[in-house]
Amino acid sequence: MPSSQPAHSPLDALWQPTAIIWTMLSGEALALLLALAPGLDEQRLRYFGLMSVAIQWVLLWSIASLYLVRRPLRSLPPHRIAYVVLAILLVSTWMITAAIGFFFREGWGMDIGDWRWTQWRLIGMVMTIGALGIAVFQSQWRARQLALRAKQLELEALQARIRPHFLFNTLNTGAALVHRKPEEVERLLLDLADLFRAALAGPRDITLEDELALARRYLEIESLRFGERLRIEWKLPREIPRVMVPSLSIQPLVENAIRHGIERRPEGGEVEIAVSTMPDTVIVRIINPLASGGENRPGHHVGLNASQVRIEALTGGRGSVLTQQEGRRFIATVRLPTNA
């Protein structure tokens, strides 16, 4: 199913506490720079306080305004979002400085001419810095998109070389079952068709529920191959959170659990797929026993790398794919931010 959710916006990182703190500190640095400019003499401390109040209110008002219109902005291309941000900064600067000048100018000992000059200085600085910021942002955004696309093509090429391994195993399993359990062969071929239909559809975003359904199809095929050696435990909430994931981003992690865990253990083992939710994050864990010998042998990690790149690209770095060993278990953890 194609994605019906808005795509990731480059502004999403702006709502993070760290980004807000750095924005406030940058505002203080700008106020200090203005206070140290030539021509103020004994008024520097008072001017610093005035500029600090004005700049912080402009920044906070701009961030709040952008947060309120974040949903419509998601439908815009990144370069247009940059122009909207600049427009909101200019409007906020004019409004806040006009309000401060109207209500507090006399308390700061400034006449109307001095305050208007200060107001237009700030607007001019915002325009200049904003124009430079747009140029830098557009250059970095294009470079980032090109790098992600190049990495995506590289990973897809590697995956194309690996898929025949799974295809041959599946066809061999079907050949072995065709006389003994023909009904199982029919199910196997239907599951295989679903997986390859998703693979041939190309990169796209689907719901987590649909992606878990693809993982279930894969596990049904492998259950026929491994029989009693493979045990599967699903730990899912009553309702799967409606978050978007790249197609075939969770399934490769399940495939890794089979290939590097179950397949390398004569006695087999259990694969656990668990989904849990937090206020702003959905967590998916794929857990498998370690291969005989106590450690996973190094592999190509194509499934892990592909999933990590795709999820980071979709979520703008807020999502992640992490792996760890806990005792004699190998755990792949996928973190997906819920839509803001």
N, C-alpha and C positions, 0 to 999 in steps of 0.2 A: 504494500500500500504506500503511495507516495506521501511524503510529509505534508501535513496540513498545519504544522506549527511554524511560527516565525523562526527564521534562522538566527544564529548567533549574531549579536551586535557588538561592534568594537567598544561600545560604551559600557558593557556589562561589568568590566573590571572597575569602573568608576564607583560602583556602590560598595566596594569592599572597604572595610575599616582602614586598612593600610593605605589605600589610595587616598581616602579622605584626609587622613593625618598628614600625608606628604603634601597634599594640596594646600592645607592650612599652613604648614611650615613654609611652603614656597611663597604664600601670600605675605607672611611675616618678613621673609627675606626681601621681597619687593618693597614693602613699606620701609624697611630699614635703608634700602638703596635710595629711595626717594628722599628720605630724611637726611641722608649724607650728601645730597647734591649741593653744589655751590649756590650761594645766595640766600641761605636761610638764617645764618648766624645763630643768635640765641634762641630761635624758635624751633630748633631741631627736635627736641623731645616732644613738644606739643604737636608738631607736624607729624612725627612718627605715630603718636597715638591716634591722630585723626585719620591718617592713611591706613593704619592697621584696622581700625573699625570699618572704614569704607571698603577696603579690599576683602576683608573676611566676610562681610555681609554680601558683597557681590558674588563671591565664590559659593557661599552657602545657598544663596538664592538661585544661582545658576544650576547647581547640582540638584536642588529640589525641583526646579522646573524641568530639567532633563529627565528626572525620575518619573515625574507625572506624565510625560509624553513618551516614555520609553517604548510602549507598545506600538504606536504609529510609526516611530522611528525605525523599528525592526524591518519594516517593509522597504526602507530606502537603501540604496547602495551606499557603501561606506563614504565615498567622496561627498555625497550630498549630506550625509549625517555631519560631516566636518563643517560644512557651511551653516547648518542649522545651529550647531554648537557655538560658532562664532557670532551668529545673529543673537542668540540668547545671551551670550556674554555682553555684547554691546548694549542690548536693551536693559539688562540687569545693571550694568555700570551706570547708564543714564538715570534709571529710576532711583537707585540707591543713593547716588551722589546728589541728585536733585532733592531727595527727601532729607538727607543729612544737612544739606545747605539750607533748606527751608526751616527746619526745626532747631538745628544746633549750631548754625554758623556764627551767630553772635556770641554764643558761649565760648567758642574757640577764638574769639577776637579777630575775625576775618570779615572784611567788607565784601559786598556782592561781587565786585570785580575780581578780587583775589580768588574767591571760591569758584567763580565761573572759569577762570583760567585753570585752576586745579582740576575742575571737572573735565574740561576738554583735554587736558594733559592725560588724564587717566583713560579717557575714551580713545585718544590717539595711541597710547601705549597698548591698549587691548587690541586695537585694529592691527598695529604693526606686529605684535607678538603672535596674534591669531593667524595672520597671513603666513608668517614663517612656520607656525605650527602646522597649518594645513599642508604646506608643501612637504614638510618632513614626514607628516603622517601618511600622506598619499604615497610617498616614495617607499616608506617602510612597509605599508600594507601591501603594495604590489610585490615587493620583494618577498614578503612572507607567504603570500598566496602562491607565487611561483615556486618557492622552496617546498611548500606543502604538496603542490601538484607533482613536482619532480619526485618527491619521496613516495607519493601515492603510486605513481607509475612504476617505480622501482619495486615496491612491495607487491603490486599486482603481477608484475612479471615473475617474481619469485613464487608467488602463490600458484601461478599457472603451471609451473614446473612440478609443484607438489600435488596438485589435485589428482593427476593420474594414479598416484599411489593409492589414494582412497578409492578411486573408481575401480581399479583392478581388484582390490580386496573385496569390494562390494559385489562385483560380478562373480568372483570366485565363490563367495558365500551363496549367491543366488544359484549358481551351478550345482553346488553341493546339496541344496535344499529342493531343487526342482522336482525330484521324484518322491522325496520323503514328505515334504510339506509344501505343496504347490501354493496353498493359500498364503503362506508366509512370504513366498517369493513375490506374489502380487503386491503385498504390502511393502516389501522392500523396494520394488521398482517405483511404486507411487511416492515413497519417501525420497528416493533418489531423484525423481523428477522434480519434486518440490525444492530440493536443495540446489540442483543445477539451474532451475528456473530463477532462483534468487541470485545465483552467481552470475548468470548470463545477463541479468537485468542491469548490471553495472552499479556503480556507486550511487546510493540513494539513502534517504533517512526513513526509518520505519519505527513503529512503536516498540517499546521493550517487550510487550506481550507477543508481538509477531516474531521478534528476534528469538525469544525463548521457545516459541513454537518450532522454529527452524532447528534450534539446538535439540529439541525433543525428537524431531525427525531423524537427526543424525544419531542420537543415542538409540533409537529403535533399530536402526540398521546395524549398529555395532553390537547391540544385544543379541541379534541373530548370529553374529560372527563369534562372539565370546561365550554365549550361553550363560551358564551359572558362574563363570569367572567374573562377570560384570554385574554389579549391583548398583542401582541408582536410587538416590533419595532426593526428592524435591521438597524444599522448604519455602513455600510461596505464601504471601498474604492472600486473604480472601479476594482482594481486588488488586490486580497489578497496576502500579502507578503509571499514569499516562505520560511517560517521558519518551523522547525520541533518541534513537541510537542509529549509528550507521549500519546498514545491512551487512550481515556476516561479520559482526564485531565481537559478539559474545560466543558464537558457535566455534570460532577457531580456538578459543580458550578451552572450551569443552573438548575439542579435538586434541589439544595438547595434553589434557589430563588423561585421555585414553592412550595416546601414543607414548608418552613419557612416564606414565604410571602403570595403568592396568596391563598394557601390552608387554611390559618388561617384567611382570611378576607372574611366575607360573601359577600361583594360587589366585591371581586376580585381585579384586578389591572393590571398594565402594567409591563412587563419585557422587559428591554432594553439590547440589546447586541451590543456593539460598538467596532470597531477596528480602531485604529489610529497608525500612524507611526512617529517615530523620527529618526534622523540620524543613531543611533546604537541600537534602541529598537523598538519593536512592543508591543503595549499596547492593551489588551483586557479587557473591562469592562462589568460586568454583574450587572445590577441595578434592584432592586425590591423594592416595597413599604414595609414598616415595617408592621408587624402583628398588628391587632387591639390591642390598649393599648399603642402603641408608641414605644415598644422595642421588638426586637426578643427574644423569650424565648430560654434559653440555650438548645442545642441539642448535639448529639454525635459528630458532626463536622467531620465525616468520609470522606465525599466528599472533604472538604477543606483540611484536613490533607493529604489525598492521593494525591491530585493535587499538594500540596506544595512540598511534598517529591519527587514526580516524576519529577517535573519541576526543582527543585534544583539539583537533581541527573543528569539530562540531561545536564544542563547548567553549572555544577560545581559551583553552588552558585550565578551565575550572574543573573539568572532569579529568580522571586519571585511571591508569591501569597499573597496579603494583603487585609484585609477587613476593612471597616470603616462605620460608620453611619453618614450621612449627612442630617440633618433635619429629615424628615420622610422617608428617603430612606436608603437602605442597599446596599453597593457597594463592589463588589469583583473585585480586579484589578490584572490582570496577566501581568507581564513584561517579555518579551522574547527577549534576545539579538539576533541581527542579526548575521549571520555567518561572522566571520572575514575573 
